[in-house]
Structure formats: C-alpha cells, structure tokens
C-alpha cells in the first residue's frame, strides 16, 4: 500500500498499455443485444500470417498479451486479444444468463468483423473453456485450439479400465489438482454464489481487492517475481470496471453442462506448466479433447503468457504451424 500511495504512477502504466494497438467494435449476441467490445489487434508483417485469437483469464485481462504479442507477430501471427464482456473496457451484459458460450459468440464476432474467415485460438482458465466452445460451435472457422489449462475441477475424474502409467510431472499435477480442489477452491464458491456482495466489498476497499488479487497472483504462479507496479495495475484493471462483473462469470457458469465431461474434436494442443494448479495428466485430457500436441515445461504457472511467454509462444507456433493448412 505504501508503494501504491507514494510511488505508483498510473499514467506511466497507462502509457505502456496504450502502446498496444486497441480498438472498439459492436457485436450482437442473441438474447442480449448489442455489446461494445474492446480488443487488441496487432498485425504481423509476415506473409501468409495466421489469425490468432488470444483469450485472457481471471484474474487477468487483455494486458496479459503484452509480453507474448511481439513474439507471435514476429513468428507470423495476426493477434487479436479482446477484453471479455464486463472485463477491462468491454461492455457488461445487462441480463442474467450470459455464459461462456455467449462470450465465445461475442469474441467470434470480433474475428468475423475483422474479416478472419478462419483462425486459431489460445486460452487459459476461462479462456480455455471459451476456446474449446469456439471449436465446438464454429468448427469450420476454428482450425485449432491451444490451451495451458485443462479444466476438470467441477467435473468427475475420468474412469479407466486400467490406470495409466503417469510421469513424475503428471503425478505432481494430480497432487496439485487435488490440493487445489480441497484447499484453494473457496474463492470459486464465493464468487460463484455471492458475486455482488463480494464485488461491493472489493470495490469499496482498494486494499481489499488488492489483497484478493495478490493472493491469487502469488498462489497460482510459479514463484514469479511480481513487481509492485504489476500487482497494482492488474488490480486496477478489475477495479476500474468494477470487480462484480468478473465475479458474475463464475455465477453464470456454475451449472452450465459441468456435470459431465464434454469432448472437443478440434485439434488441440496443450502446454503443461508445473505451477498450473488446474493441470491434469495427458490421459485425462484426452478424455475431453482431440489432443495432438502436448508439451511439459519446468517453469511457469497459471499466467503462462506473463510468466514464461517464450515457452508458451514456442509451443503455440510449433503446434499451430503443424495443423494450419
């Protein structure tokens, strides 16, 4: 708090964010009307560049694309990184029932407006759910999905006739996954059941929302050395639009088809980072998606694009180039 009060410079941080090429557009989501959507759109100078939709998570924002953006542009990808509805500078839906399926529809429309008839998608956390839904709903448009998070938290563990032989990495993933569901899941329950109550409290207390955000940023990352300026800026990007909106995403998706494991046939690549608390063995992931690429890493956590952008970018380039025809 001393840094925030006496040393933090929002205008300096704002100038850094404004170096990202940002735009606004209007999309129409059936049953919810028009929404003003904010997004980053950075064009590669490479010939035959591949359109790539980068979807952020919670407690992240569009700013998560900052470090990985130049790597992807240089590798030959046009990158689109929207603020999800109600996050950052995108409009919040004014009706209940706006699930991640509707979020997928809204970001798909951005790609259509930009003229991308085919594209690939990357996502983590909520971004992975949205990415998978895009592959399911728009199979002719979405050519491949890459995720760094396999969400089985609210679903039953898969059953096998014979338990697979797990690597040491996978054994650690199972241990972390089960620890997370037992010891670190309270945030999900309160955000999913009382988003407005929690949101009012957080918006009333900047110290409170900073503490809430820091708990997740430190716990979910892999010993990443967070700068004080990063902690405050990530917090403000939720404080400015109001934290209630992002919390509501948990409530709206509490009961959306999570009683069974869906299967996604779109070619799917996975980057598995050791600090990701929602990572499972490949055999488990293959029960939910057409996994054609799997790469394990020795460093990185939930915020892979921020913590280890080089490794994530390398995986994305290798995977997407192998499936883009």
N, C-alpha and C positions, 0 to 999 in steps of 0.2 A: 504494500500500500504506500510505503514511503516513496518507492520509485514512481508509482503511478501519480502520486500527488505532486512530486517535486521534480521529476526528471523526464517523464514520458512526454513525447512530442507527437500528438495525433497528426498534425499537419505533415510532419515528416513521413509518418506511416501512410497517410492518405496519398501523398505524392508517389510513394512506392507502388501502392495499389493501382493508382491511375496510370502507371506505365503499362499496365495490362490493357490491351485493346478491348473496350467494353461497349456494349450496345443494349438497347431495349427493343422489344417487339411485343406484339399482342398475339396471344393464342386463344383458341376457343376450345374449352373442354366440355363435352356433352354433359348436361345436367348442372354445370357450374358457371356457365357463361364465359365471358372474356377475362383473361388474366394478363397483366403486364409482366413480362418476363425479362429478367436481366441475365446477360451472359457474356463471357469472354469468347472472342473469335479471333484466333491467330492463324494466319495463312503461311504455309510453308512455301519457300521459293523452289523446292524440288519439283521436277517434272513428275507427272502422274502421282501426285501426293494422295494419300489415303485420308478420307474424312474420319475423324475420331471424336466421339462424344465422351467426355470425361465427367463423371458424376461424383460429387463430393458426398461426405457423410455427416453425421452428427458426432461430436461437437465441432465439426469442420465447417467450411464454407467454400465458395468459389475460389478463395485465395489459396486453397490447397494446391492448385495447379501451378502456382508461381514458379517453383523450382524445376518442375519437370517439363514445363512448357517449352523452353528453348531446346531441350534435348529431343523432344518429339518433333518439333518443327524442323530441326536440322536433319533428323532421320527420315523426313518425308511424310509428315502427317499434318493436315489441317486440323487444328484443335478447337473444339467448342466445349466450353465449361460453364454451364448455366448455374445460377443460384436456384435451388429448388423452391417451389412455391412457398412463400412465407419466410424464406431464409434470405439474408442479405438484402438485396434491393428488388427481389421479385415479390409481386403482389400475393397476398394471402387469400385463399378461397374464403368466401363468406357463408358457406353452407357446410354442415357436417357430412361425413361420409367420404371425404377426399382421401383415398387410399393410395398406396404406391403404384397401383395400376393407373390411376388418374395422373400421378406425377409422370409416369412413363409416357402417357399420351401427350402431356404438355411439352416434355423435352423432345419427343419425336417430332412434334410440330415445328419446333425451332429448326431442326435439321431439314425439314421439308421446306420451310420458308427460305433457308439459306441455299436451297437448290441441290442438296445432297440426296440423291435417289438411293444410294447405298452407303453404308457406313459401318464402322466397328465401335464397340462400347467398352469402356473400362469403369469399374466401380468397386468401392469397398463399403462395408457397413450397409446403410440404407442403399448406397449406390449399387451394391451387388444385387440386392433384391430388385431394384429398378432395372438394372442391366439385364438380368435374367428375364424379367417380364417383357422387356423390349424384344428380346429374342423370340419369346413365345408369341407375342401379339403381332410382330412385324417381321416374320421370317424371310420375306422377300427383300427386305430393306437392310436388316441387321445381319451382316455376314459372319460376325464372330463376337464373342463376349469374353472379356478378360476380367478376372476378379482377384482380389487379395484378401478375401473374407468369405468363408463358407458358412452360411447361417443355418445351423440346425438347433439353435438354442431353444426355440419354442416348439420343436418337433421331436418325435421319438427317435432314439438312436436306431440306426438300421440293423436289421437282423441278417445273420449269415448262417449258412449250413455248417460252415467251418470258419472259425475266427481267423482273419488274415494274419500273416506274419508282419508285424509292424516294425518299422525302422526306429532307431532311437529318437529321431526327430518327431515321428508320429506318436510315439509313446508319451513324449513330453507334451505334444499338442493335446492328447486326450486328457492328461493330468490337468493342464491349464484350463481346458474347456470345462471340465467338471468342477474345478475350483471356482471358475467364474460363475457358473450357474448356482453354486451353493453359497458363495461368499460375496460376490460382486454384482448381484442382479437386482438389488433393491432400487437402484436408480430407475431401472426399466419399469418396475412395478408402480412407482410413484408418478413417473412421467406419463405412464400409460393409463393411470386411474385418476389422478388429480392434476392434470396439466395446468389448469387455470389457477388453482390455489398455489401451486409451486411457482408458476410464472409470475403472479403478482408479487410474491415474496421476493423472488430474484430481481425483478425489475425495481422494486422498492429499495433494494440493498445492493449497490455495486460490489461491496465486499462479499456479499453472499454469493452472487453469481460468479465472481472471480474464484472463490473457494470451490464452488461446484465444478467449474470448468477445469481448474487446476488438478482437482482430484482425478478427473478422467484423463487429462493430458499426461500426467505423470504415471498413473497406474497402467494405462493402456499402451504406452510407448515402451521402447526397448532401451532404457537408460539414455534417451535422447537428451542432450544438454539444452533444455528450453531457455531461451533468453527472456528476460523480464518483459521486453518490448513485445515479443511474440505472444506471451501469455495474455497481456493486456489487449492487444489487437484482436486476437482470436475471441476474447471475451466480448469486446465491443461490437464485433460483427454479429453477435447474438443479442447484445443489449440494445443496440440501435433499433432493430425491427421489433424487439420485444421477445423475450425467451419463450413466452407461452406458445407461440406459433410452432416452433420447432418441437416443443414437448407434445403438442397435439398430434404430431405424426405418429407417436407411439400409441396414443389412444385410438386413433382411426384405424390402426393396423393390428390391434390386439386380436381380433377374431377373423382375420382375412385368410382363410384357407390354410391355417397353420396347424391344423390337426393331422395333416398327413404330408409326406414329403413329395413335392411336385418334381417332375422330371423335365429338364430343358434339353432339347435335342440340338440346339445351336452349337457349333463347335466352340468349346470353352477352354480357356487357359487359366491356370491358377498360379499365382506367386505366393508361396507359403513363407511367411516371416516368423521368426521364433517368438517375437513379443506379441503376436496377434492372439488375443485370448479366445477368438472365435475361429480357430482353425482346426480342422479335423483331418484324419488320415485320408489318403487318396482313395482308398477303397470305399470309405463312407461317402466322399464327394461324388464318386462315380455312380452312386445310387440316385443322385439328384440331377446330374448333368452329363452331357457328352464331353467328358474331359479328354482332350487330345494333347494338352501341354501341361506339365507340372514341374515347377522349379522350386526347390527349397533353398533358403538363404540362412546365413549365420548371423545376420544383423538386421534389425528393423522390427517395427511393431505395427500397431493399428493404423498409424498415419504414414503409410509407406511412401507416398509421394512426397512427403515432407521430411521424413527421417532418412530415407535411403532412395532418393529419386533416381540415381544412376542405375541401381539394380532393377528397380521397377521398370524404368524406361527400356533397359536392355531386354528384359523379358517380353515386354509388350511388343517391341519392334520384331523380335525373333518370332513370336507367336503370330502376330497379325500378318507379317510378311509370308508366313508359311501357309496361311489359309486364304489370303486375299487373291482372288483370281480375276 
